[in-house]
Amino acid sequence: MYAVIQCKGHQYIVTKGSKIVVDSIGTEDKEINNFDVLAVFEADGSHVAVGSPVLKNVTVVADNAGTAKGEKINVLKFKRKNRYERNI
């Protein structure tokens, strides 16, 4: 069974036991979160339920596994002929 949830303006397809990476939702580590469900469907397509906008009496419960930083990026600014160069 799959569910489509909404978190901070993004939609994610989740299953039972799946792990997803989302933007910061402002909760502490190991805290339980509830998400609204937009749609629920079976893998074979036998059962489909779509809410308008969300399904009533259906929630997805998730715990916060922790926070992590992404890769460090380099930004290089330069202006030609002026010997200006800045690496951030």
PDB file with one MODEL, atoms N, CA, C and O in Angstrom:
MODEL        1
ATOM      1  N   MET A   1       0.844  -1.166   0.000  1.00  0.00           N
ATOM      2  CA  MET A   1       0.000   0.000   0.000  1.00  0.00           C
ATOM      3  C   MET A   1       0.894   1.235   0.000  1.00  0.00           C
ATOM      4  O   MET A   1       1.870   1.304   0.747  1.00  0.00           O
ATOM      5  N   TYR A   2       0.563   2.183  -0.820  1.00  0.00           N
ATOM      6  CA  TYR A   2       1.300   3.431  -0.943  1.00  0.00           C
ATOM      7  C   TYR A   2       0.424   4.582  -0.463  1.00  0.00           C
ATOM      8  O   TYR A   2      -0.803   4.515  -0.534  1.00  0.00           O
ATOM      9  N   ALA A   3       1.066   5.634   0.025  1.00  0.00           N
ATOM     10  CA  ALA A   3       0.348   6.836   0.434  1.00  0.00           C
ATOM     11  C   ALA A   3       1.120   8.041  -0.075  1.00  0.00           C
ATOM     12  O   ALA A   3       2.350   8.035  -0.114  1.00  0.00           O
ATOM     13  N   VAL A   4       0.388   9.068  -0.462  1.00  0.00           N
ATOM     14  CA  VAL A   4       0.990  10.327  -0.882  1.00  0.00           C
ATOM     15  C   VAL A   4       0.765  11.313   0.260  1.00  0.00           C
ATOM     16  O   VAL A   4      -0.376  11.626   0.600  1.00  0.00           O
ATOM     17  N   ILE A   5       1.864  11.805   0.855  1.00  0.00           N
ATOM     18  CA  ILE A   5       1.761  12.728   1.978  1.00  0.00           C
ATOM     19  C   ILE A   5       2.254  14.101   1.555  1.00  0.00           C
ATOM     20  O   ILE A   5       2.962  14.247   0.558  1.00  0.00           O
ATOM     21  N   GLN A   6       1.870  15.101   2.329  1.00  0.00           N
ATOM     22  CA  GLN A   6       2.322  16.462   2.063  1.00  0.00           C
ATOM     23  C   GLN A   6       3.109  16.950   3.264  1.00  0.00           C
ATOM     24  O   GLN A   6       2.649  16.864   4.403  1.00  0.00           O
ATOM     25  N   CYS A   7       4.314  17.467   2.993  1.00  0.00           N
ATOM     26  CA  CYS A   7       5.190  17.969   4.039  1.00  0.00           C
ATOM     27  C   CYS A   7       5.868  19.241   3.545  1.00  0.00           C
ATOM     28  O   CYS A   7       6.672  19.201   2.614  1.00  0.00           O
ATOM     29  N   LYS A   8       5.543  20.367   4.169  1.00  0.00           N
ATOM     30  CA  LYS A   8       6.149  21.662   3.838  1.00  0.00           C
ATOM     31  C   LYS A   8       6.040  21.997   2.357  1.00  0.00           C
ATOM     32  O   LYS A   8       7.014  22.456   1.760  1.00  0.00           O
ATOM     33  N   GLY A   9       4.878  21.777   1.751  1.00  0.00           N
ATOM     34  CA  GLY A   9       4.655  22.145   0.367  1.00  0.00           C
ATOM     35  C   GLY A   9       5.155  21.140  -0.646  1.00  0.00           C
ATOM     36  O   GLY A   9       4.989  21.355  -1.847  1.00  0.00           O
ATOM     37  N   HIS A  10       5.762  20.050  -0.207  1.00  0.00           N
ATOM     38  CA  HIS A  10       6.234  18.998  -1.097  1.00  0.00           C
ATOM     39  C   HIS A  10       5.392  17.751  -0.889  1.00  0.00           C
ATOM     40  O   HIS A  10       4.853  17.529   0.196  1.00  0.00           O
ATOM     41  N   GLN A  11       5.283  16.941  -1.929  1.00  0.00           N
ATOM     42  CA  GLN A  11       4.536  15.696  -1.829  1.00  0.00           C
ATOM     43  C   GLN A  11       5.501  14.525  -1.976  1.00  0.00           C
ATOM     44  O   GLN A  11       6.403  14.550  -2.813  1.00  0.00           O
ATOM     45  N   TYR A  12       5.299  13.497  -1.149  1.00  0.00           N
ATOM     46  CA  TYR A  12       6.164  12.328  -1.146  1.00  0.00           C
ATOM     47  C   TYR A  12       5.317  11.066  -1.197  1.00  0.00           C
ATOM     48  O   TYR A  12       4.246  11.008  -0.593  1.00  0.00           O
ATOM     49  N   ILE A  13       5.794  10.053  -1.918  1.00  0.00           N
ATOM     50  CA  ILE A  13       5.156   8.747  -1.945  1.00  0.00           C
ATOM     51  C   ILE A  13       5.872   7.873  -0.929  1.00  0.00           C
ATOM     52  O   ILE A  13       7.084   7.676  -1.013  1.00  0.00           O
ATOM     53  N   VAL A  14       5.114   7.344   0.040  1.00  0.00           N
ATOM     54  CA  VAL A  14       5.709   6.554   1.105  1.00  0.00           C
ATOM     55  C   VAL A  14       5.005   5.210   1.228  1.00  0.00           C
ATOM     56  O   VAL A  14       3.847   5.060   0.839  1.00  0.00           O
ATOM     57  N   THR A  15       5.723   4.241   1.774  1.00  0.00           N
ATOM     58  CA  THR A  15       5.163   2.943   2.115  1.00  0.00           C
ATOM     59  C   THR A  15       5.497   2.670   3.578  1.00  0.00           C
ATOM     60  O   THR A  15       6.223   3.441   4.205  1.00  0.00           O
ATOM     61  N   LYS A  16       4.978   1.597   4.111  1.00  0.00           N
ATOM     62  CA  LYS A  16       5.258   1.243   5.493  1.00  0.00           C
ATOM     63  C   LYS A  16       6.732   0.859   5.627  1.00  0.00           C
ATOM     64  O   LYS A  16       7.225  -0.001   4.897  1.00  0.00           O
ATOM     65  N   GLY A  17       7.424   1.497   6.558  1.00  0.00           N
ATOM     66  CA  GLY A  17       8.824   1.200   6.809  1.00  0.00           C
ATOM     67  C   GLY A  17       9.804   1.938   5.908  1.00  0.00           C
ATOM     68  O   GLY A  17      11.011   1.730   6.032  1.00  0.00           O
ATOM     69  N   SER A  18       9.326   2.798   5.001  1.00  0.00           N
ATOM     70  CA  SER A  18      10.243   3.499   4.100  1.00  0.00           C
ATOM     71  C   SER A  18      10.883   4.687   4.812  1.00  0.00           C
ATOM     72  O   SER A  18      10.333   5.220   5.776  1.00  0.00           O
ATOM     73  N   LYS A  19      12.047   5.089   4.322  1.00  0.00           N
ATOM     74  CA  LYS A  19      12.768   6.237   4.856  1.00  0.00           C
ATOM     75  C   LYS A  19      12.891   7.270   3.752  1.00  0.00           C
ATOM     76  O   LYS A  19      13.295   6.944   2.636  1.00  0.00           O
ATOM     77  N   ILE A  20      12.545   8.516   4.055  1.00  0.00           N
ATOM     78  CA  ILE A  20      12.654   9.591   3.074  1.00  0.00           C
ATOM     79  C   ILE A  20      13.442  10.737   3.691  1.00  0.00           C
ATOM     80  O   ILE A  20      13.530  10.854   4.914  1.00  0.00           O
ATOM     81  N   VAL A  21      14.005  11.566   2.853  1.00  0.00           N
ATOM     82  CA  VAL A  21      14.752  12.743   3.285  1.00  0.00           C
ATOM     83  C   VAL A  21      13.921  13.961   2.915  1.00  0.00           C
ATOM     84  O   VAL A  21      13.580  14.158   1.749  1.00  0.00           O
ATOM     85  N   VAL A  22      13.598  14.779   3.914  1.00  0.00           N
ATOM     86  CA  VAL A  22      12.794  15.972   3.695  1.00  0.00           C
ATOM     87  C   VAL A  22      13.559  17.184   4.198  1.00  0.00           C
ATOM     88  O   VAL A  22      14.554  17.051   4.910  1.00  0.00           O
ATOM     89  N   ASP A  23      13.088  18.365   3.823  1.00  0.00           N
ATOM     90  CA  ASP A  23      13.663  19.597   4.339  1.00  0.00           C
ATOM     91  C   ASP A  23      13.382  19.699   5.830  1.00  0.00           C
ATOM     92  O   ASP A  23      12.579  18.938   6.369  1.00  0.00           O
ATOM     93  N   SER A  24      14.035  20.629   6.488  1.00  0.00           N
ATOM     94  CA  SER A  24      13.882  20.796   7.925  1.00  0.00           C
ATOM     95  C   SER A  24      12.426  21.112   8.268  1.00  0.00           C
ATOM     96  O   SER A  24      11.833  22.041   7.720  1.00  0.00           O
ATOM     97  N   ILE A  25      11.863  20.322   9.183  1.00  0.00           N
ATOM     98  CA  ILE A  25      10.473  20.542   9.580  1.00  0.00           C
ATOM     99  C   ILE A  25      10.382  21.121  10.987  1.00  0.00           C
ATOM    100  O   ILE A  25       9.283  21.272  11.521  1.00  0.00           O
ATOM    101  N   GLY A  26      11.514  21.444  11.590  1.00  0.00           N
ATOM    102  CA  GLY A  26      11.535  22.150  12.861  1.00  0.00           C
ATOM    103  C   GLY A  26      11.190  21.307  14.073  1.00  0.00           C
ATOM    104  O   GLY A  26      10.633  21.829  15.039  1.00  0.00           O
ATOM    105  N   THR A  27      11.503  20.020  14.054  1.00  0.00           N
ATOM    106  CA  THR A  27      11.252  19.177  15.212  1.00  0.00           C
ATOM    107  C   THR A  27      12.580  18.642  15.743  1.00  0.00           C
ATOM    108  O   THR A  27      13.594  18.643  15.045  1.00  0.00           O
ATOM    109  N   GLU A  28      12.548  18.199  16.963  1.00  0.00           N
ATOM    110  CA  GLU A  28      13.742  17.647  17.591  1.00  0.00           C
ATOM    111  C   GLU A  28      13.970  16.212  17.126  1.00  0.00           C
ATOM    112  O   GLU A  28      13.079  15.589  16.548  1.00  0.00           O
ATOM    113  N   ASP A  29      15.184  15.687  17.386  1.00  0.00           N
ATOM    114  CA  ASP A  29      15.489  14.294  17.054  1.00  0.00           C
ATOM    115  C   ASP A  29      14.606  13.351  17.860  1.00  0.00           C
ATOM    116  O   ASP A  29      14.251  13.643  19.002  1.00  0.00           O
ATOM    117  N   LYS A  30      14.259  12.228  17.262  1.00  0.00           N
ATOM    118  CA  LYS A  30      13.455  11.168  17.887  1.00  0.00           C
ATOM    119  C   LYS A  30      12.041  11.630  18.256  1.00  0.00           C
ATOM    120  O   LYS A  30      11.414  11.044  19.138  1.00  0.00           O
ATOM    121  N   GLU A  31      11.537  12.667  17.595  1.00  0.00           N
ATOM    122  CA  GLU A  31      10.188  13.149  17.862  1.00  0.00           C
ATOM    123  C   GLU A  31       9.218  12.590  16.822  1.00  0.00           C
ATOM    124  O   GLU A  31       9.591  12.419  15.661  1.00  0.00           O
ATOM    125  N   ILE A  32       7.988  12.307  17.221  1.00  0.00           N
ATOM    126  CA  ILE A  32       6.974  11.725  16.337  1.00  0.00           C
ATOM    127  C   ILE A  32       6.252  12.848  15.578  1.00  0.00           C
ATOM    128  O   ILE A  32       5.885  13.864  16.167  1.00  0.00           O
ATOM    129  N   ASN A  33       6.054  12.657  14.270  1.00  0.00           N
ATOM    130  CA  ASN A  33       5.363  13.626  13.423  1.00  0.00           C
ATOM    131  C   ASN A  33       4.163  12.967  12.765  1.00  0.00           C
ATOM    132  O   ASN A  33       4.197  11.779  12.445  1.00  0.00           O
ATOM    133  N   ASN A  34       3.104  13.738  12.564  1.00  0.00           N
ATOM    134  CA  ASN A  34       1.928  13.279  11.839  1.00  0.00           C
ATOM    135  C   ASN A  34       1.807  14.091  10.550  1.00  0.00           C
ATOM    136  O   ASN A  34       1.925  15.316  10.569  1.00  0.00           O
ATOM    137  N   PHE A  35       1.570  13.402   9.432  1.00  0.00           N
ATOM    138  CA  PHE A  35       1.438  14.057   8.142  1.00  0.00           C
ATOM    139  C   PHE A  35       0.052  13.796   7.573  1.00  0.00           C
ATOM    140  O   PHE A  35      -0.526  12.729   7.782  1.00  0.00           O
ATOM    141  N   ASP A  36      -0.480  14.784   6.846  1.00  0.00           N
ATOM    142  CA  ASP A  36      -1.756  14.618   6.171  1.00  0.00           C
ATOM    143  C   ASP A  36      -1.574  13.755   4.931  1.00  0.00           C
ATOM    144  O   ASP A  36      -0.555  13.848   4.247  1.00  0.00           O
ATOM    145  N   VAL A  37      -2.559  12.918   4.642  1.00  0.00           N
ATOM    146  CA  VAL A  37      -2.498  12.006   3.499  1.00  0.00           C
ATOM    147  C   VAL A  37      -3.383  12.551   2.389  1.00  0.00           C
ATOM    148  O   VAL A  37      -4.565  12.823   2.599  1.00  0.00           O
ATOM    149  N   LEU A  38      -2.798  12.708   1.201  1.00  0.00           N
ATOM    150  CA  LEU A  38      -3.544  13.200   0.044  1.00  0.00           C
ATOM    151  C   LEU A  38      -4.206  12.073  -0.724  1.00  0.00           C
ATOM    152  O   LEU A  38      -5.307  12.246  -1.246  1.00  0.00           O
ATOM    153  N   ALA A  39      -3.550  10.912  -0.803  1.00  0.00           N
ATOM    154  CA  ALA A  39      -4.099   9.775  -1.553  1.00  0.00           C
ATOM    155  C   ALA A  39      -3.513   8.482  -1.012  1.00  0.00           C
ATOM    156  O   ALA A  39      -2.395   8.456  -0.497  1.00  0.00           O
ATOM    157  N   VAL A  40      -4.292   7.404  -1.138  1.00  0.00           N
ATOM    158  CA  VAL A  40      -3.857   6.068  -0.748  1.00  0.00           C
ATOM    159  C   VAL A  40      -4.203   5.133  -1.887  1.00  0.00           C
ATOM    160  O   VAL A  40      -5.309   5.192  -2.424  1.00  0.00           O
ATOM    161  N   PHE A  41      -3.248   4.248  -2.272  1.00  0.00           N
ATOM    162  CA  PHE A  41      -3.539   3.301  -3.344  1.00  0.00           C
ATOM    163  C   PHE A  41      -2.737   2.028  -3.169  1.00  0.00           C
ATOM    164  O   PHE A  41      -1.655   2.028  -2.582  1.00  0.00           O
ATOM    165  N   GLU A  42      -3.291   0.940  -3.692  1.00  0.00           N
ATOM    166  CA  GLU A  42      -2.626  -0.361  -3.673  1.00  0.00           C
ATOM    167  C   GLU A  42      -1.653  -0.441  -4.841  1.00  0.00           C
ATOM    168  O   GLU A  42      -1.796   0.284  -5.825  1.00  0.00           O
ATOM    169  N   ALA A  43      -0.669  -1.320  -4.732  1.00  0.00           N
ATOM    170  CA  ALA A  43       0.338  -1.469  -5.783  1.00  0.00           C
ATOM    171  C   ALA A  43      -0.275  -1.999  -7.074  1.00  0.00           C
ATOM    172  O   ALA A  43       0.151  -1.610  -8.161  1.00  0.00           O
ATOM    173  N   ASP A  44      -1.277  -2.889  -6.969  1.00  0.00           N
ATOM    174  CA  ASP A  44      -1.884  -3.451  -8.178  1.00  0.00           C
ATOM    175  C   ASP A  44      -3.026  -2.591  -8.721  1.00  0.00           C
ATOM    176  O   ASP A  44      -3.594  -2.917  -9.763  1.00  0.00           O
ATOM    177  N   GLY A  45      -3.368  -1.504  -8.037  1.00  0.00           N
ATOM    178  CA  GLY A  45      -4.406  -0.603  -8.524  1.00  0.00           C
ATOM    179  C   GLY A  45      -5.818  -1.026  -8.169  1.00  0.00           C
ATOM    180  O   GLY A  45      -6.775  -0.480  -8.718  1.00  0.00           O
ATOM    181  N   SER A  46      -5.976  -1.991  -7.260  1.00  0.00           N
ATOM    182  CA  SER A  46      -7.309  -2.466  -6.923  1.00  0.00           C
ATOM    183  C   SER A  46      -8.067  -1.493  -6.027  1.00  0.00           C
ATOM    184  O   SER A  46      -9.297  -1.449  -6.058  1.00  0.00           O
ATOM    185  N   HIS A  47      -7.345  -0.719  -5.234  1.00  0.00           N
ATOM    186  CA  HIS A  47      -7.999   0.233  -4.330  1.00  0.00           C
ATOM    187  C   HIS A  47      -7.305   1.584  -4.452  1.00  0.00           C
ATOM    188  O   HIS A  47      -6.087   1.680  -4.304  1.00  0.00           O
ATOM    189  N   VAL A  48      -8.092   2.632  -4.725  1.00  0.00           N
ATOM    190  CA  VAL A  48      -7.560   3.990  -4.821  1.00  0.00           C
ATOM    191  C   VAL A  48      -8.492   4.910  -4.050  1.00  0.00           C
ATOM    192  O   VAL A  48      -9.707   4.870  -4.247  1.00  0.00           O
ATOM    193  N   ALA A  49      -7.928   5.746  -3.165  1.00  0.00           N
ATOM    194  CA  ALA A  49      -8.706   6.740  -2.430  1.00  0.00           C
ATOM    195  C   ALA A  49      -7.976   8.074  -2.539  1.00  0.00           C
ATOM    196  O   ALA A  49      -6.803   8.183  -2.181  1.00  0.00           O
ATOM    197  N   VAL A  50      -8.679   9.086  -3.036  1.00  0.00           N
ATOM    198  CA  VAL A  50      -8.099  10.410  -3.226  1.00  0.00           C
ATOM    199  C   VAL A  50      -8.916  11.404  -2.423  1.00  0.00           C
ATOM    200  O   VAL A  50     -10.144  11.406  -2.501  1.00  0.00           O
ATOM    201  N   GLY A  51      -8.250  12.245  -1.655  1.00  0.00           N
ATOM    202  CA  GLY A  51      -8.928  13.239  -0.843  1.00  0.00           C
ATOM    203  C   GLY A  51      -9.076  14.554  -1.572  1.00  0.00           C
ATOM    204  O   GLY A  51      -8.469  14.780  -2.618  1.00  0.00           O
ATOM    205  N   SER A  52      -9.902  15.425  -0.993  1.00  0.00           N
ATOM    206  CA  SER A  52     -10.049  16.743  -1.582  1.00  0.00           C
ATOM    207  C   SER A  52     -10.021  17.788  -0.477  1.00  0.00           C
ATOM    208  O   SER A  52     -11.099  18.108   0.025  1.00  0.00           O
ATOM    209  N   PRO A  53      -8.936  18.330  -0.063  1.00  0.00           N
ATOM    210  CA  PRO A  53      -7.564  18.076  -0.460  1.00  0.00           C
ATOM    211  C   PRO A  53      -6.904  16.917   0.293  1.00  0.00           C
ATOM    212  O   PRO A  53      -5.968  16.309  -0.228  1.00  0.00           O
ATOM    213  N   VAL A  54      -7.370  16.596   1.511  1.00  0.00           N
ATOM    214  CA  VAL A  54      -6.756  15.492   2.254  1.00  0.00           C
ATOM    215  C   VAL A  54      -7.818  14.471   2.623  1.00  0.00           C
ATOM    216  O   VAL A  54      -9.010  14.779   2.649  1.00  0.00           O
ATOM    217  N   LEU A  55      -7.374  13.254   2.906  1.00  0.00           N
ATOM    218  CA  LEU A  55      -8.290  12.209   3.362  1.00  0.00           C
ATOM    219  C   LEU A  55      -8.582  12.402   4.847  1.00  0.00           C
ATOM    220  O   LEU A  55      -7.678  12.669   5.638  1.00  0.00           O
ATOM    221  N   LYS A  56      -9.828  12.267   5.206  1.00  0.00           N
ATOM    222  CA  LYS A  56     -10.213  12.412   6.601  1.00  0.00           C
ATOM    223  C   LYS A  56      -9.958  11.101   7.338  1.00  0.00           C
ATOM    224  O   LYS A  56     -10.088  10.023   6.758  1.00  0.00           O
ATOM    225  N   ASN A  57      -9.595  11.194   8.611  1.00  0.00           N
ATOM    226  CA  ASN A  57      -9.341  10.054   9.496  1.00  0.00           C
ATOM    227  C   ASN A  57      -8.175   9.185   9.038  1.00  0.00           C
ATOM    228  O   ASN A  57      -8.081   8.030   9.455  1.00  0.00           O
ATOM    229  N   VAL A  58      -7.282   9.703   8.193  1.00  0.00           N
ATOM    230  CA  VAL A  58      -6.105   8.960   7.751  1.00  0.00           C
ATOM    231  C   VAL A  58      -4.890   9.846   7.976  1.00  0.00           C
ATOM    232  O   VAL A  58      -4.837  10.977   7.491  1.00  0.00           O
ATOM    233  N   THR A  59      -3.912   9.325   8.717  1.00  0.00           N
ATOM    234  CA  THR A  59      -2.662  10.051   8.931  1.00  0.00           C
ATOM    235  C   THR A  59      -1.496   9.092   8.776  1.00  0.00           C
ATOM    236  O   THR A  59      -1.647   7.877   8.900  1.00  0.00           O
ATOM    237  N   VAL A  60      -0.338   9.657   8.506  1.00  0.00           N
ATOM    238  CA  VAL A  60       0.905   8.894   8.460  1.00  0.00           C
ATOM    239  C   VAL A  60       1.739   9.350   9.647  1.00  0.00           C
ATOM    240  O   VAL A  60       1.983  10.543   9.827  1.00  0.00           O
ATOM    241  N   VAL A  61       2.171   8.391  10.451  1.00  0.00           N
ATOM    242  CA  VAL A  61       2.974   8.685  11.629  1.00  0.00           C
ATOM    243  C   VAL A  61       4.420   8.359  11.305  1.00  0.00           C
ATOM    244  O   VAL A  61       4.722   7.274  10.808  1.00  0.00           O
ATOM    245  N   ALA A  62       5.322   9.306  11.589  1.00  0.00           N
ATOM    246  CA  ALA A  62       6.741   9.121  11.284  1.00  0.00           C
ATOM    247  C   ALA A  62       7.574   9.649  12.436  1.00  0.00           C
ATOM    248  O   ALA A  62       7.157  10.555  13.158  1.00  0.00           O
ATOM    249  N   ASP A  63       8.756   9.074  12.599  1.00  0.00           N
ATOM    250  CA  ASP A  63       9.667   9.597  13.603  1.00  0.00           C
ATOM    251  C   ASP A  63      10.858  10.248  12.913  1.00  0.00           C
ATOM    252  O   ASP A  63      11.217   9.905  11.786  1.00  0.00           O
ATOM    253  N   ASN A  64      11.452  11.187  13.614  1.00  0.00           N
ATOM    254  CA  ASN A  64      12.584  11.943  13.093  1.00  0.00           C
ATOM    255  C   ASN A  64      13.854  11.167  13.414  1.00  0.00           C
ATOM    256  O   ASN A  64      14.219  11.023  14.581  1.00  0.00           O
ATOM    257  N   ALA A  65      14.525  10.668  12.383  1.00  0.00           N
ATOM    258  CA  ALA A  65      15.729   9.860  12.586  1.00  0.00           C
ATOM    259  C   ALA A  65      16.947  10.722  12.886  1.00  0.00           C
ATOM    260  O   ALA A  65      17.930  10.215  13.428  1.00  0.00           O
ATOM    261  N   GLY A  66      16.914  11.991  12.554  1.00  0.00           N
ATOM    262  CA  GLY A  66      18.050  12.869  12.820  1.00  0.00           C
ATOM    263  C   GLY A  66      18.208  13.896  11.721  1.00  0.00           C
ATOM    264  O   GLY A  66      17.463  13.899  10.741  1.00  0.00           O
ATOM    265  N   THR A  67      19.172  14.754  11.892  1.00  0.00           N
ATOM    266  CA  THR A  67      19.443  15.789  10.910  1.00  0.00           C
ATOM    267  C   THR A  67      20.807  15.555  10.282  1.00  0.00           C
ATOM    268  O   THR A  67      21.690  14.950  10.890  1.00  0.00           O
ATOM    269  N   ALA A  68      20.963  16.035   9.079  1.00  0.00           N
ATOM    270  CA  ALA A  68      22.240  15.890   8.383  1.00  0.00           C
ATOM    271  C   ALA A  68      22.428  17.087   7.459  1.00  0.00           C
ATOM    272  O   ALA A  68      21.461  17.683   6.986  1.00  0.00           O
ATOM    273  N   LYS A  69      23.672  17.420   7.215  1.00  0.00           N
ATOM    274  CA  LYS A  69      23.987  18.499   6.293  1.00  0.00           C
ATOM    275  C   LYS A  69      24.271  17.920   4.925  1.00  0.00           C
ATOM    276  O   LYS A  69      24.703  16.773   4.802  1.00  0.00           O
ATOM    277  N   GLY A  70      24.029  18.713   3.899  1.00  0.00           N
ATOM    278  CA  GLY A  70      24.321  18.293   2.542  1.00  0.00           C
ATOM    279  C   GLY A  70      25.782  18.529   2.201  1.00  0.00           C
ATOM    280  O   GLY A  70      26.584  18.902   3.058  1.00  0.00           O
ATOM    281  N   GLU A  71      26.112  18.307   0.943  1.00  0.00           N
ATOM    282  CA  GLU A  71      27.487  18.518   0.498  1.00  0.00           C
ATOM    283  C   GLU A  71      27.839  19.995   0.515  1.00  0.00           C
ATOM    284  O   GLU A  71      26.988  20.859   0.303  1.00  0.00           O
ATOM    285  N   LYS A  72      29.102  20.262   0.769  1.00  0.00           N
ATOM    286  CA  LYS A  72      29.587  21.629   0.725  1.00  0.00           C
ATOM    287  C   LYS A  72      29.766  22.041  -0.733  1.00  0.00           C
ATOM    288  O   LYS A  72      30.259  21.263  -1.549  1.00  0.00           O
ATOM    289  N   ILE A  73      29.364  23.263  -1.053  1.00  0.00           N
ATOM    290  CA  ILE A  73      29.487  23.740  -2.424  1.00  0.00           C
ATOM    291  C   ILE A  73      30.443  24.925  -2.474  1.00  0.00           C
ATOM    292  O   ILE A  73      30.571  25.671  -1.503  1.00  0.00           O
ATOM    293  N   ASN A  74      31.102  25.090  -3.590  1.00  0.00           N
ATOM    294  CA  ASN A  74      32.000  26.217  -3.821  1.00  0.00           C
ATOM    295  C   ASN A  74      31.340  27.202  -4.760  1.00  0.00           C
ATOM    296  O   ASN A  74      30.760  26.819  -5.776  1.00  0.00           O
ATOM    297  N   VAL A  75      31.435  28.487  -4.411  1.00  0.00           N
ATOM    298  CA  VAL A  75      30.913  29.550  -5.260  1.00  0.00           C
ATOM    299  C   VAL A  75      32.085  30.447  -5.610  1.00  0.00           C
ATOM    300  O   VAL A  75      32.761  30.959  -4.717  1.00  0.00           O
ATOM    301  N   LEU A  76      32.334  30.644  -6.883  1.00  0.00           N
ATOM    302  CA  LEU A  76      33.441  31.477  -7.346  1.00  0.00           C
ATOM    303  C   LEU A  76      32.883  32.675  -8.092  1.00  0.00           C
ATOM    304  O   LEU A  76      32.171  32.528  -9.086  1.00  0.00           O
ATOM    305  N   LYS A  77      33.217  33.872  -7.599  1.00  0.00           N
ATOM    306  CA  LYS A  77      32.826  35.105  -8.273  1.00  0.00           C
ATOM    307  C   LYS A  77      34.089  35.719  -8.861  1.00  0.00           C
ATOM    308  O   LYS A  77      35.144  35.724  -8.226  1.00  0.00           O
ATOM    309  N   PHE A  78      33.975  36.221 -10.042  1.00  0.00           N
ATOM    310  CA  PHE A  78      35.118  36.940 -10.602  1.00  0.00           C
ATOM    311  C   PHE A  78      34.636  37.943 -11.634  1.00  0.00           C
ATOM    312  O   PHE A  78      33.583  37.790 -12.253  1.00  0.00           O
ATOM    313  N   LYS A  79      35.464  38.989 -11.796  1.00  0.00           N
ATOM    314  CA  LYS A  79      35.212  39.991 -12.830  1.00  0.00           C
ATOM    315  C   LYS A  79      36.464  40.062 -13.683  1.00  0.00           C
ATOM    316  O   LYS A  79      37.556  40.330 -13.183  1.00  0.00           O
ATOM    317  N   ARG A  80      36.300  39.827 -14.939  1.00  0.00           N
ATOM    318  CA  ARG A  80      37.465  39.812 -15.811  1.00  0.00           C
ATOM    319  C   ARG A  80      38.018  41.216 -15.991  1.00  0.00           C
ATOM    320  O   ARG A  80      37.289  42.201 -15.886  1.00  0.00           O
ATOM    321  N   LYS A  81      39.275  41.294 -16.255  1.00  0.00           N
ATOM    322  CA  LYS A  81      40.037  42.514 -16.500  1.00  0.00           C
ATOM    323  C   LYS A  81      40.161  43.427 -15.280  1.00  0.00           C
ATOM    324  O   LYS A  81      40.764  44.496 -15.378  1.00  0.00           O
ATOM    325  N   ASN A  82      39.607  43.034 -14.140  1.00  0.00           N
ATOM    326  CA  ASN A  82      39.701  43.871 -12.932  1.00  0.00           C
ATOM    327  C   ASN A  82      40.453  43.182 -11.803  1.00  0.00           C
ATOM    328  O   ASN A  82      40.600  43.749 -10.720  1.00  0.00           O
ATOM    329  N   ARG A  83      40.927  41.976 -12.042  1.00  0.00           N
ATOM    330  CA  ARG A  83      41.660  41.193 -11.051  1.00  0.00           C
ATOM    331  C   ARG A  83      40.835  40.971  -9.774  1.00  0.00           C
ATOM    332  O   ARG A  83      41.384  40.930  -8.674  1.00  0.00           O
ATOM    333  N   TYR A  84      39.549  40.832  -9.929  1.00  0.00           N
ATOM    334  CA  TYR A  84      38.673  40.575  -8.782  1.00  0.00           C
ATOM    335  C   TYR A  84      38.261  39.113  -8.807  1.00  0.00           C
ATOM    336  O   TYR A  84      37.727  38.617  -9.799  1.00  0.00           O
ATOM    337  N   GLU A  85      38.520  38.434  -7.698  1.00  0.00           N
ATOM    338  CA  GLU A  85      38.163  37.018  -7.601  1.00  0.00           C
ATOM    339  C   GLU A  85      37.815  36.729  -6.147  1.00  0.00           C
ATOM    340  O   GLU A  85      38.537  37.122  -5.231  1.00  0.00           O
ATOM    341  N   ARG A  86      36.713  36.044  -5.953  1.00  0.00           N
ATOM    342  CA  ARG A  86      36.265  35.720  -4.601  1.00  0.00           C
ATOM    343  C   ARG A  86      35.741  34.293  -4.587  1.00  0.00           C
ATOM    344  O   ARG A  86      34.869  33.937  -5.379  1.00  0.00           O
ATOM    345  N   ASN A  87      36.270  33.483  -3.692  1.00  0.00           N
ATOM    346  CA  ASN A  87      35.872  32.077  -3.568  1.00  0.00           C
ATOM    347  C   ASN A  87      35.188  31.895  -2.211  1.00  0.00           C
ATOM    348  O   ASN A  87      35.796  32.102  -1.161  1.00  0.00           O
ATOM    349  N   ILE A  88      33.941  31.512  -2.254  1.00  0.00           N
ATOM    350  CA  ILE A  88      33.168  31.333  -1.011  1.00  0.00           C
ATOM    351  C   ILE A  88      32.952  29.841  -0.813  1.00  0.00           C
ATOM    352  O   ILE A  88      32.326  29.432   0.166  1.00  0.00           O
TER     353      ILE A  88
ENDMDL
END
